[in-house]
Amino acid sequence: MRGRSLGPRFRWLWSAYAVSAFGTWLGFGAFPMLAILVLHTGPAAVSALAAVGPAVGALVAVPLGPWVDHRRKRPVMVAMDLVRFGALISVPATYALGRLSFGQLLAVSVVVAAADITFTSASGAFLKGLVPPEDLLVANGRFESTNWTATALGPPLGGAAFALFGPVTAVLANAVSFLLSALGIRAIGTGEPRPRNTARLRARDLADGWRTILAHPGLRPLYGNVLLFNGLIMGTEPLLAVLMLNHLGFTPWQYGLAFAVPCLGGLAGSRLTPRLVERFGRHRVLRGAGAFRACWLLGLAFLPSGTGGLVFVMVVELGLITSCSVFNPVLATYRLEQLPADRVARTLSAWSVSTKASIAALTALWGVLASLTGPRVAIGIAGVLVLATPLMLPRTPNPATFASPAPSPAHPAGSPPAGR
């Protein structure tokens, strides 16, 4: 099952994802580095940049999830790729004219965040109609391994491009990657059926995704766990950038390298996930990886300088990334299996909106905290709180919610298989 082909349409989708993932990770940390090294902003402003964009973008995206459920998903995905291309390409354009500002970085981050959420909700619903249920974990594992491969290669190349070719090179590459992704998604071809429910969007539809999550006994605890864990991990990312680039004197290429090498663990973990699930069961893998990933953030509070510090952060990130790469595809597969086909987009959108809002709130809060205590102490406090997140994972398997998917029945000719 792990090695078989999932069809040419999936390959086009996978290729489009790979291109945009490489572009995104090539631009990893580009906005914080532009703010720190070009616009000369401090920790509070860098945290605000990381917080305001996702927060406002999440607010903008609230009505878009239910709207996507009423639309064919492939055109929405293409449109969101083009929106992200247009927003990002404005950064190198204004930089070349000497008019780049902190306000523009905020505005671009808002547009990209809203488009990210909308694309994610549409792509999840599209994939649910593309991949048979028994292949969901394999498909998610392929996306996860691609993501970690891009993460391993992108940041050091982006850091090197920053140093050699100028500070907006990685942003330009990221913009072009979304244009190429749009072309790849168009190449998938037509054949997507029109959604059954094409009624006008109602006000109550805006909250329907959250109602679906909170009413589900398996999704509800995972939702709380993900919000707190992701918020604390990502909320400290700008502080780590300030700590490494300003306080400890790491160069941009070292900063990128520190997050690139550990991603090899993410590649290995995502490839091993199907075997781990086969051997230990989904629930044990989910709880084990969810607990193991909480053990690492606290170590970053003790990050030293020099070569030893570079090795230290790589080891910590290796443990964090490896455990996340096992947890993520299991969670993604389970979540899509449980969602009704006509509510996938709005529920995934609600999940993404909540995640970005949590990240934004905790990033802003930790920016203020770092201004009072310094980035090292603030990272340490977050690390202590992350240790409590395994308590929010489901304690016992529920056969109704953690059962493995049954093989899909035969599908009517001309219609896509019911899938993830």
Backbone hydrogen bonds, N-H to C=O, Kabsch-Sander energy under -0.5 kcal/mol:
donor,donor_aa,acceptor,acceptor_aa,energy
11,R,7,G,-1.8
12,W,8,P,-2.0
13,L,9,R,-2.0
14,W,10,F,-3.2
15,S,11,R,-2.6
16,A,12,W,-2.5
17,Y,13,L,-2.3
18,A,14,W,-2.5
19,V,15,S,-2.3
20,S,16,A,-2.2
21,A,17,Y,-2.7
22,F,18,A,-2.5
23,G,19,V,-2.1
24,T,20,S,-2.6
25,W,21,A,-2.4
26,L,22,F,-1.9
27,G,23,G,-1.5
28,F,25,W,-1.1
30,A,27,G,-2.4
33,M,29,G,-2.4
34,L,30,A,-2.6
35,A,31,F,-2.6
36,I,32,P,-2.6
37,L,33,M,-3.0
38,V,33,M,-0.6
38,V,34,L,-1.5
39,L,34,L,-2.4
41,T,35,A,-2.7
46,V,42,G,-2.3
47,S,43,P,-2.6
48,A,44,A,-2.3
49,L,45,A,-2.3
50,A,46,V,-1.8
51,A,47,S,-1.6
52,V,48,A,-3.2
53,G,49,L,-0.9
55,A,51,A,-2.1
56,V,52,V,-2.8
57,G,53,G,-2.6
58,A,54,P,-2.4
59,L,55,A,-1.8
60,V,56,V,-2.5
61,A,57,G,-1.8
62,V,58,A,-0.7
62,V,59,L,-0.9
64,L,61,A,-0.9
65,G,61,A,-1.1
65,G,62,V,-0.5
67,W,63,P,-1.4
68,V,64,L,-2.4
69,D,65,G,-1.5
70,H,66,P,-0.7
70,H,67,W,-1.0
71,R,68,V,-2.1
76,V,72,R,-0.8
77,M,73,K,-2.3
78,V,74,R,-2.2
79,A,75,P,-2.4
80,M,76,V,-2.4
81,D,77,M,-2.0
82,L,78,V,-2.1
83,V,79,A,-2.2
84,R,80,M,-2.2
85,F,81,D,-2.2
86,G,82,L,-2.5
87,A,83,V,-2.3
88,L,84,R,-2.4
89,I,85,F,-2.4
90,S,86,G,-0.7
90,S,87,A,-0.6
91,V,88,L,-1.5
93,A,89,I,-1.3
94,T,90,S,-2.4
95,Y,91,V,-2.2
96,A,92,P,-2.1
97,L,93,A,-1.0
98,G,95,Y,-1.4
99,R,94,T,-3.1
100,L,94,T,-0.6
105,L,101,S,-1.7
106,L,102,F,-2.0
107,A,103,G,-2.3
108,V,104,Q,-2.9
109,S,105,L,-2.2
110,V,106,L,-1.7
111,V,107,A,-2.1
112,V,108,V,-2.7
113,A,109,S,-2.0
114,A,110,V,-2.3
115,A,111,V,-2.3
116,D,112,V,-2.6
117,I,113,A,-2.1
118,T,114,A,-2.0
119,F,115,A,-2.7
120,T,116,D,-2.6
121,S,117,I,-2.2
122,A,118,T,-2.1
123,S,119,F,-3.0
124,G,120,T,-2.1
125,A,121,S,-1.7
126,F,122,A,-2.4
127,L,123,S,-2.6
128,K,124,G,-1.6
129,G,125,A,-0.8
129,G,126,F,-0.8
130,L,127,L,-1.5
131,V,127,L,-2.1
135,D,132,P,-1.8
136,L,133,P,-1.5
139,A,135,D,-2.6
140,N,136,L,-2.9
141,G,137,L,-2.3
142,R,138,V,-2.0
143,F,139,A,-2.2
144,E,140,N,-2.6
145,S,141,G,-2.6
146,T,142,R,-2.2
147,N,143,F,-2.4
148,W,144,E,-2.1
149,T,145,S,-2.1
150,A,146,T,-2.5
151,T,147,N,-2.2
152,A,148,W,-2.0
153,L,149,T,-1.9
154,G,150,A,-3.1
157,L,153,L,-1.4
158,G,154,G,-3.1
159,G,155,P,-2.9
160,A,156,P,-2.4
161,A,157,L,-2.5
162,F,158,G,-2.3
163,A,159,G,-1.9
164,L,160,A,-2.8
165,F,161,A,-2.5
166,G,161,A,-0.6
166,G,162,F,-0.6
169,T,166,G,-1.1
172,L,168,V,-2.2
173,A,169,T,-2.3
174,N,170,A,-2.2
175,A,171,V,-2.3
176,V,172,L,-2.3
177,S,173,A,-1.9
178,F,174,N,-1.3
178,F,175,A,-0.5
179,L,175,A,-1.3
180,L,176,V,-2.3
181,S,177,S,-2.1
182,A,178,F,-2.0
183,L,179,L,-1.7
184,G,180,L,-2.2
185,I,181,S,-2.5
186,R,182,A,-2.0
187,A,183,L,-1.5
188,I,185,I,-1.1
189,G,186,R,-1.3
198,T,196,R,-0.9
205,D,202,R,-0.9
206,L,202,R,-0.5
206,L,203,A,-1.3
207,A,204,R,-0.8
208,D,205,D,-0.9
209,G,205,D,-0.5
211,R,207,A,-2.0
212,T,208,D,-2.2
213,I,209,G,-1.9
214,L,210,W,-2.7
215,A,211,R,-1.6
216,H,212,T,-0.6
216,H,213,I,-1.1
220,R,216,H,-2.2
222,L,218,G,-0.9
223,Y,219,L,-2.6
224,G,220,R,-1.8
225,N,221,P,-2.2
226,V,222,L,-2.6
227,L,223,Y,-2.2
228,L,224,G,-2.0
229,F,225,N,-2.6
230,N,226,V,-2.6
231,G,227,L,-1.8
232,L,228,L,-2.2
233,I,229,F,-2.6
234,M,230,N,-2.7
235,G,231,G,-1.7
236,T,232,L,-0.9
237,E,234,M,-1.0
240,L,236,T,-2.3
241,A,237,E,-2.0
242,V,238,P,-2.2
243,L,239,L,-2.7
244,M,240,L,-2.7
245,L,241,A,-2.9
246,N,242,V,-2.1
247,H,242,V,-1.6
248,L,243,L,-2.2
250,F,244,M,-3.1
255,Y,251,T,-2.5
256,G,252,P,-2.3
257,L,253,W,-2.4
258,A,254,Q,-2.4
259,F,255,Y,-0.7
259,F,256,G,-0.9
260,A,256,G,-0.9
260,A,257,L,-0.6
261,V,257,L,-1.8
263,C,260,A,-1.2
264,L,261,V,-1.8
265,G,262,P,-1.7
266,G,262,P,-0.7
267,L,263,C,-2.0
268,A,264,L,-2.2
269,G,265,G,-2.8
270,S,266,G,-2.3
271,R,267,L,-1.6
272,L,268,A,-1.7
273,T,269,G,-1.1
276,L,272,L,-2.4
277,V,273,T,-2.6
278,E,274,P,-2.2
279,R,275,R,-2.0
280,F,276,L,-3.0
281,G,276,L,-0.5
281,G,277,V,-1.7
285,V,281,G,-1.8
286,L,282,R,-2.6
287,R,283,H,-2.5
288,G,284,R,-2.6
289,A,285,V,-2.7
290,G,286,L,-2.0
291,A,287,R,-2.1
292,F,288,G,-2.5
293,R,289,A,-2.1
294,A,291,A,-1.0
295,C,292,F,-1.4
296,W,293,R,-0.6
299,G,296,W,-1.2
300,L,296,W,-0.5
300,L,297,L,-1.6
301,A,298,L,-1.5
302,F,299,G,-1.7
303,L,300,L,-1.4
309,G,305,S,-1.0
310,L,306,G,-1.8
311,V,307,T,-2.2
312,F,308,G,-2.4
313,V,309,G,-2.5
314,M,310,L,-1.5
315,V,311,V,-2.1
316,V,312,F,-2.2
317,E,313,V,-2.5
318,L,314,M,-2.1
319,G,315,V,-1.9
320,L,316,V,-2.1
321,I,317,E,-3.0
322,T,318,L,-2.3
323,S,319,G,-1.7
324,C,320,L,-2.0
325,S,321,I,-2.3
326,V,322,T,-0.9
326,V,323,S,-0.5
327,F,323,S,-2.1
328,N,324,C,-2.9
330,V,326,V,-0.9
331,L,327,F,-2.4
332,A,328,N,-2.9
333,T,329,P,-2.2
334,Y,330,V,-2.3
335,R,331,L,-2.7
336,L,332,A,-1.9
337,E,333,T,-2.1
338,Q,334,Y,-1.6
339,L,335,R,-0.7
339,L,336,L,-0.6
343,R,340,P,-2.1
344,V,341,A,-0.6
347,T,343,R,-1.9
348,L,344,V,-2.9
349,S,345,A,-2.4
350,A,346,R,-2.2
351,W,347,T,-2.4
352,S,348,L,-2.6
353,V,349,S,-3.2
354,S,350,A,-2.4
355,T,351,W,-2.3
356,K,352,S,-2.8
357,A,353,V,-2.5
358,S,354,S,-2.6
359,I,355,T,-2.6
360,A,356,K,-2.7
361,A,357,A,-2.7
362,L,358,S,-2.5
363,T,359,I,-2.4
364,A,360,A,-2.4
365,L,361,A,-2.4
366,W,362,L,-2.6
367,G,363,T,-1.8
368,V,364,A,-1.9
369,L,365,L,-2.4
370,A,366,W,-2.5
371,S,367,G,-1.6
372,L,368,V,-1.2
373,T,369,L,-2.6
374,G,370,A,-2.4
378,A,374,G,-1.8
379,I,375,P,-2.3
380,G,376,R,-1.9
381,I,377,V,-2.2
382,A,378,A,-2.0
383,G,379,I,-2.3
384,V,380,G,-1.8
385,L,381,I,-2.0
386,V,382,A,-2.4
387,L,383,G,-1.0
388,A,385,L,-1.7
389,T,386,V,-1.8
391,L,388,A,-1.4
392,M,389,T,-2.0
393,L,390,P,-1.5
401,T,398,N,-2.1
402,F,398,N,-3.2
403,A,399,P,-0.6
415,S,412,P,-1.9
419,G,128,K,-2.8
420,R,127,L,-0.7
420,R,131,V,-0.7
